[in-house]
Amino acid sequence: MAVKSVIEAVREAMREEMRRDERVFVMGEDVGWRGGVFLATQGFIEEFGEARVIDTPLAEASIMGIALGASFRGLHPIAEVEFADFVWPTVNQLIGEAARVCYGTDGKLNAPMTIRIPYGGGIRGGLYHSQSVEAYFFHTPGLKVVAPATPYDAKGLLKASIRDNNPVVFLEHKKTYRLVRGEVPEDDYVLPIGRAEVKRAGSSITLVSYGLMLHYCLEAAEQLAAEGVAQVEVVDLRTLRPLDTATVLESVKKTGKLLIVHEDNITGGVGSEIAALAADAAFDYLDAPITRLCGPDVPTMPFAQTLEDAYMPNTHKIAEALRTLAAY
């Protein structure tokens, strides 16, 4: 084991997969000699050359279209969208085309492509460098959507995404890149897409989250335990689509209470689907209303520190929501 940051785990996963399989290549804006805006591909062009580390123009629709075409020819492209806020020109290629390939050809054609998207706020990125875009892809059959929170999960799930035979949207919360560190095995390993993990066992309340918010949820759960208020079970989704409904429902049926936390807007978000799932399949087990703590319905992240803080869920807000739910 070695202690690594999330960005180091992401870099290591790509490097190992490129060494393992010559069909794997990376493409995107500044991924070459600059090593990516977050240095995710630092040192890659020196090792793998310009044929497999491709600097592209500022043209996200072309990046995704070229990646899709390459995947049709048996290659395994890793296409980087520099910021989630710039993903919109890719939507036709991703949602309109890549997501439909396997279904539309009755499995005769696949699109083994991985789309890496840095997303999320809390970094003073303002309107155009802070968006959470997961709900748009979460809604789309034919896409897998992965959102890890730890270095261990980031590496194992990215390797699985690269090896997958169909398109995977791989979301990386920017604030976790260097903030979050953890142990990562030196040996090769792959984590299965579609499996949530109970990061903290508990008996009083189920707390479901992913990405950066997962760490705030763990902190809030420890606070309530120290206060003697509740033993909170924290479930890390890790994969948003396919959603691990079994793990979520097993936890809710055990605790009887559910809080869902995510940074994305509350309306139509991942939390809405989880709430509906619990209401449909675990209603008889619930001892309190299903609760969501999410980003408000404003168009995008404010720039001012005070307004960004007001927008973002944090440990204090989560702890308060847990106390309310525990007292119900």
C-alpha positions as CSV (number, residue, x, y, z in Angstrom):
1,M,0.0,0.0,0.0
2,A,1.0,3.6,-0.6
3,V,-0.7,6.8,0.4
4,K,-1.8,8.8,-2.6
5,S,-4.1,11.7,-3.5
6,V,-7.1,11.3,-5.8
7,I,-5.3,12.9,-8.7
8,E,-2.3,10.7,-8.2
9,A,-4.6,7.6,-8.2
10,V,-6.3,8.8,-11.4
11,R,-2.9,9.4,-13.1
12,E,-1.6,6.0,-12.0
13,A,-4.7,4.2,-13.3
14,M,-4.4,5.7,-16.7
15,R,-0.6,5.1,-16.9
16,E,-1.0,1.4,-15.9
17,E,-3.8,0.9,-18.4
18,M,-1.8,2.5,-21.2
19,R,1.1,0.3,-20.4
20,R,-1.1,-2.8,-20.3
21,D,-3.1,-2.2,-23.5
22,E,-1.8,-0.3,-26.5
23,R,-5.3,0.3,-27.7
24,V,-5.8,2.8,-24.8
25,F,-4.9,6.5,-25.6
26,V,-5.8,9.8,-24.1
27,M,-7.0,13.0,-25.8
28,G,-8.2,16.4,-24.7
29,E,-7.2,20.0,-24.3
30,D,-3.7,20.5,-22.8
31,V,-3.3,16.8,-22.0
32,G,0.0,16.6,-23.8
33,W,3.1,18.8,-23.0
34,R,1.2,20.6,-20.3
35,G,0.1,17.4,-18.7
36,G,-3.5,18.5,-18.3
37,V,-4.9,21.5,-16.4
38,F,-4.9,19.4,-13.2
39,L,-1.7,17.5,-14.2
40,A,-3.6,14.2,-14.5
41,T,-1.5,13.3,-17.6
42,Q,1.8,14.7,-16.4
43,G,4.7,12.8,-18.0
44,F,2.5,10.9,-20.4
45,I,3.6,12.4,-23.6
46,E,7.3,11.7,-22.7
47,E,6.4,8.0,-22.1
48,F,3.8,7.3,-24.7
49,G,4.4,9.9,-27.4
50,E,2.1,12.2,-29.4
51,A,0.3,9.3,-31.1
52,R,-1.3,8.2,-27.8
53,V,-1.4,11.5,-25.9
54,I,-3.2,13.8,-28.2
55,D,-3.6,17.6,-27.6
56,T,-6.8,18.7,-29.2
57,P,-8.2,22.1,-30.2
58,L,-10.7,23.8,-28.0
59,A,-13.6,21.8,-29.5
60,E,-15.3,19.4,-27.2
61,A,-17.8,18.2,-29.8
62,S,-14.9,17.1,-31.9
63,I,-13.1,15.5,-29.0
64,M,-16.1,13.3,-28.2
65,G,-16.9,12.6,-31.9
66,I,-13.3,11.5,-32.6
67,A,-13.3,9.3,-29.4
68,L,-16.5,7.7,-30.4
69,G,-15.3,7.0,-33.9
70,A,-12.0,5.5,-32.5
71,S,-14.0,3.3,-30.2
72,F,-15.9,1.9,-33.2
73,R,-12.5,0.8,-34.6
74,G,-11.6,-1.2,-31.5
75,L,-9.6,1.5,-29.7
76,H,-10.2,2.5,-26.1
77,P,-10.0,6.3,-25.9
78,I,-9.9,8.2,-22.7
79,A,-11.4,11.6,-23.6
80,E,-10.9,14.4,-21.1
81,V,-13.4,17.3,-20.8
82,E,-11.3,20.0,-19.1
83,F,-14.1,21.2,-16.9
84,A,-17.7,19.8,-16.5
85,D,-18.9,23.3,-17.4
86,F,-17.6,22.7,-21.0
87,V,-19.3,19.4,-21.5
88,W,-22.4,20.7,-23.3
89,P,-21.0,20.6,-26.8
90,T,-20.4,16.9,-26.3
91,V,-24.0,16.0,-25.4
92,N,-25.1,15.0,-28.9
93,Q,-22.2,12.6,-29.3
94,L,-22.6,11.2,-25.8
95,I,-26.3,11.1,-25.2
96,G,-27.5,11.1,-28.8
97,E,-25.0,8.7,-30.1
98,A,-22.6,6.8,-27.8
99,A,-25.4,5.8,-25.3
100,R,-27.5,4.3,-28.1
101,V,-24.8,2.3,-30.0
102,C,-25.1,-1.1,-28.2
103,Y,-28.9,-1.0,-28.0
104,G,-29.3,0.3,-31.6
105,T,-27.1,-2.4,-33.1
106,D,-28.4,-5.3,-30.9
107,G,-25.0,-5.6,-29.3
108,K,-23.1,-5.9,-32.6
109,L,-21.2,-2.6,-32.1
110,N,-19.7,-1.2,-28.9
111,A,-18.2,2.1,-27.9
112,P,-15.5,1.4,-25.3
113,M,-14.7,5.0,-24.4
114,T,-14.1,6.7,-21.0
115,I,-15.0,10.3,-20.5
116,R,-13.2,11.9,-17.7
117,I,-15.0,15.0,-16.3
118,P,-13.7,17.2,-13.4
119,Y,-16.8,18.6,-11.7
120,G,-18.0,20.4,-8.6
121,G,-17.6,23.5,-6.6
122,G,-16.0,24.6,-3.4
123,I,-12.9,25.9,-5.2
124,R,-14.0,29.5,-5.9
125,G,-14.4,28.5,-9.6
126,G,-17.5,30.7,-10.1
127,L,-20.1,30.2,-12.8
128,Y,-18.1,28.4,-15.4
129,H,-15.8,26.2,-13.5
130,S,-18.0,24.7,-10.7
131,Q,-20.9,22.9,-12.2
132,S,-22.2,19.5,-11.2
133,V,-23.5,17.7,-14.3
134,E,-24.2,14.2,-13.2
135,A,-28.0,14.3,-13.4
136,Y,-28.0,14.8,-17.2
137,F,-26.0,11.6,-17.7
138,F,-27.6,9.7,-14.8
139,H,-30.9,10.1,-16.7
140,T,-29.5,8.4,-19.8
141,P,-29.8,4.6,-20.4
142,G,-26.8,3.3,-22.2
143,L,-24.2,5.3,-20.2
144,K,-22.5,4.2,-17.0
145,V,-21.8,7.0,-14.6
146,V,-19.1,6.7,-12.0
147,A,-18.3,9.2,-9.2
148,P,-15.6,8.0,-6.8
149,A,-14.7,9.8,-3.5
150,T,-11.4,8.2,-2.5
151,P,-8.1,7.5,-4.2
152,Y,-8.6,3.7,-3.8
153,D,-12.0,3.9,-5.5
154,A,-10.9,6.3,-8.1
155,K,-8.1,4.1,-9.3
156,G,-10.0,0.8,-9.2
157,L,-13.1,2.2,-10.9
158,L,-11.1,4.2,-13.5
159,K,-9.3,1.0,-14.5
160,A,-12.7,-0.8,-14.7
161,S,-14.1,2.0,-16.8
162,I,-11.2,1.9,-19.3
163,R,-11.7,-1.8,-19.7
164,D,-15.4,-1.6,-20.1
165,N,-16.8,-2.3,-23.5
166,N,-19.3,0.6,-23.5
167,P,-19.2,4.3,-22.7
168,V,-18.5,5.4,-19.1
169,V,-18.8,8.9,-17.8
170,F,-16.1,9.2,-15.1
171,L,-16.7,12.1,-12.7
172,E,-13.8,13.5,-10.6
173,H,-14.6,16.1,-8.0
174,K,-11.9,18.8,-8.4
175,K,-11.7,19.6,-4.7
176,T,-10.9,16.0,-3.8
177,Y,-7.9,15.9,-6.2
178,R,-5.3,17.0,-3.7
179,L,-7.4,17.4,-0.6
180,V,-8.3,13.7,-0.2
181,R,-5.5,11.1,0.4
182,G,-5.7,7.4,1.2
183,E,-4.0,4.1,0.8
184,V,-3.9,2.6,-2.7
185,P,-2.5,-1.0,-3.4
186,E,0.7,-1.2,-5.5
187,D,-0.6,-4.3,-7.3
188,D,-3.1,-4.2,-10.1
189,Y,-6.8,-4.2,-9.0
190,V,-10.1,-3.4,-10.5
191,L,-13.3,-2.5,-8.7
192,P,-16.7,-3.5,-10.2
193,I,-18.8,-0.7,-11.6
194,G,-22.3,-0.6,-10.1
195,R,-21.4,-1.5,-6.5
196,A,-21.9,1.0,-3.6
197,E,-20.0,0.6,-0.4
198,V,-20.9,1.1,3.3
199,K,-18.1,3.4,4.4
200,R,-19.4,3.6,8.0
201,A,-21.7,1.1,9.6
202,G,-24.5,2.4,11.8
203,S,-28.0,1.6,13.0
204,S,-29.9,4.9,13.4
205,I,-29.9,6.7,10.1
206,T,-28.8,5.8,6.5
207,L,-26.8,8.7,4.9
208,V,-26.3,8.3,1.2
209,S,-23.8,10.4,-0.8
210,Y,-20.9,10.4,-3.3
211,G,-17.9,12.4,-4.4
212,L,-16.8,15.3,-2.2
213,M,-19.9,15.2,-0.1
214,L,-19.1,11.7,1.1
215,H,-16.3,13.1,3.2
216,Y,-18.5,15.7,4.8
217,C,-21.0,13.0,5.5
218,L,-18.4,10.9,7.3
219,E,-17.4,13.9,9.4
220,A,-21.0,14.7,10.3
221,A,-21.6,11.0,11.2
222,E,-18.7,11.0,13.6
223,Q,-19.9,14.2,15.2
224,L,-23.3,12.7,16.0
225,A,-21.7,9.6,17.3
226,A,-19.5,11.7,19.6
227,E,-22.6,13.5,20.8
228,G,-24.4,10.3,21.5
229,V,-27.2,11.4,19.2
230,A,-27.2,8.7,16.5
231,Q,-25.1,6.0,14.9
232,V,-25.2,6.9,11.2
233,E,-24.6,4.4,8.4
234,V,-22.8,6.2,5.5
235,V,-23.3,4.6,2.1
236,D,-21.0,5.8,-0.7
237,L,-22.7,5.2,-4.1
238,R,-19.4,5.3,-6.0
239,T,-21.4,4.4,-9.2
240,L,-24.5,6.5,-10.0
241,R,-25.6,4.4,-13.0
242,P,-26.2,1.5,-12.6
243,L,-27.4,2.4,-9.1
244,D,-26.7,-0.2,-6.4
245,T,-30.3,-0.3,-5.2
246,A,-29.7,-3.5,-3.1
247,T,-27.1,-1.8,-0.8
248,V,-29.2,1.3,-0.3
249,L,-32.4,-0.6,0.5
250,E,-30.7,-3.0,2.8
251,S,-29.3,-0.1,4.8
252,V,-32.7,1.8,4.8
253,K,-34.6,-1.3,6.0
254,K,-32.1,-1.6,8.8
255,T,-32.1,2.0,10.1
256,G,-35.6,3.2,9.1
257,K,-34.4,6.7,8.3
258,L,-32.8,8.1,5.2
259,L,-30.9,11.3,4.4
260,I,-29.5,11.9,0.9
261,V,-26.8,14.5,0.3
262,H,-25.4,15.8,-3.0
263,E,-24.0,19.0,-4.3
264,D,-26.0,19.0,-7.5
265,N,-29.3,20.9,-7.6
266,I,-32.0,19.3,-5.6
267,T,-34.7,19.1,-8.3
268,G,-34.3,16.1,-10.6
269,G,-31.0,15.1,-9.0
270,V,-29.7,11.6,-8.1
271,G,-31.3,12.1,-4.7
272,S,-34.8,12.3,-6.2
273,E,-34.4,8.8,-7.7
274,I,-33.1,7.3,-4.4
275,A,-35.9,8.9,-2.5
276,A,-38.4,7.4,-5.0
277,L,-36.7,4.0,-4.7
278,A,-36.9,4.0,-0.9
279,A,-40.6,5.1,-1.0
280,D,-41.4,2.4,-3.4
281,A,-39.4,-0.5,-1.9
282,A,-38.9,0.3,1.7
283,F,-42.0,2.3,2.8
284,D,-43.0,-0.1,5.5
285,Y,-39.6,0.2,7.1
286,L,-39.5,4.0,7.3
287,D,-39.8,5.7,10.7
288,A,-39.4,9.3,9.3
289,P,-39.9,11.2,6.1
290,I,-37.1,10.7,3.5
291,T,-34.9,13.8,3.6
292,R,-32.6,15.4,1.0
293,L,-29.9,18.0,1.5
294,C,-28.6,19.2,-1.8
295,G,-27.6,22.3,-3.8
296,P,-30.3,24.8,-4.2
297,D,-32.1,25.4,-7.5
298,V,-30.0,28.3,-8.8
299,P,-28.5,28.1,-12.3
300,T,-24.9,27.7,-11.3
301,M,-22.3,28.2,-8.5
302,P,-21.9,31.8,-7.3
303,F,-18.3,33.2,-7.2
304,A,-18.4,35.2,-3.9
305,Q,-17.1,33.1,-1.0
306,T,-20.2,33.9,1.1
307,L,-22.6,32.8,-1.6
308,E,-20.6,29.7,-2.5
309,D,-20.7,28.7,1.1
310,A,-24.4,29.3,1.2
311,Y,-24.8,27.1,-1.9
312,M,-22.6,24.2,-0.8
313,P,-23.7,21.5,1.6
314,N,-21.0,21.1,4.3
315,T,-20.4,19.1,7.5
316,H,-22.3,21.6,9.7
317,K,-25.4,21.5,7.5
318,I,-25.3,17.7,7.2
319,A,-25.0,17.3,11.0
320,E,-27.9,19.6,11.6
321,A,-30.1,17.6,9.1
322,L,-29.0,14.4,10.9
323,R,-30.0,15.8,14.3
324,T,-33.4,16.8,13.0
325,L,-33.9,13.4,11.5
326,A,-32.7,11.6,14.6
327,A,-35.2,13.5,16.8
328,Y,-38.2,12.8,14.6
